Amino acid sequence: VKNMDEKAQREFLKNEQSGALGAFDIEKPESQKEVDLDGNPGMTYKAKSDDGIYIVAQTYLVKNRLYQIEMLSQKAYPSDDRVKEFIGSFKLLK
């Protein structure tokens, strides 16, 4: 994984996203955006299932490791402040 170019890393992240959403029978996210964490490629996305599960997730590919941070709720997406507080607390230790 760490020998992939950036395009291949981004494709890897999209495949991970498909697998994660497939576990909830979700075909595609409602929104998604490419992000970076300390120079490492990542992706953030929101999706909801037909049975009312709301998912906010960020994934990062760091060398040969995949990090997934997810918030799941029922009835509505968590507020932007809650997402920022929870997902924003993730830091890579050196």
N, C-alpha and C positions, 0 to 999 in steps of 0.2 A: 504494500500500500504506500509506503513512504517513497518509493521510487516512481510513483505516478506523477505525470504533469498535472497542472492545475485543472485543466479540462477534464481529465480522467477522475480527479478527486471530486470535482463537482458532480460528475455523473454517478460516482459511487454514493454520494450523499443523496441524490435523487432516488437511487435504487433503495437505499435504506428507508427513505421516506415512504416509498411505495409499500415496502414490507411492513413498516410500523402502522400505516393507515389500513392496510389490508387486514390486519388483526382485528380491526373494528368494522370491517366490510365497507370502508370508505374508499371510493375510487380515486379522488384527488382532493387536495386542500382547497379551502376557500381563498386563502391568500398565502403567499410565500415570498421570501426575500433572501438573497444571498447575504451573508454576514461573515465577519472574520473575528477571530479571538487570538490576540497576540500574533497576528500574521498567519494563522491557520484557517483554512477554509471552513465555512459553516453555513447553516441554513436555518431560518426561522419560519415557522408556518402555523396556520390555524386551520382546523377542520372540525366538522361535526358529523356524527353518525345519525342514521335514521332513527335510532332509538334514544336520542337525546344526550349523547355523550359529547362534550365539547373538549377539544384538545388544543393546547398551545404548546409548541415544542421548539427546542433549538437543538441542533446536532452540530458537532464539530469533529473534524478529522485531524488528529494531532499525531504526526509520525505514523506509527502502526496501531493507533488506538482510535476507537470511535466513542465519543461521549454523547449521550442523549439525556436531555433535561426536558421533562414533560410535566405539564399540569393538566389534570383531567377534572372536569366538573359536570354537573347535571344542570339542565335548564338554561344555562347561559355561559358565555365565556367569562373567565375571571376578569376583574377590572385591570386596566393597564397598570395601575399602581401596584396591584398584587403580583402581576406578572413581572414587573420591573424589580420588585422587592425579592421575589423568589429566584427567578432565573438570573437576575443581575447579581445575585450573591455567589454565583459559580465563578471560581477563579482557578487557574492552573497553578499548581505549586511547582516551584523550581527546585 
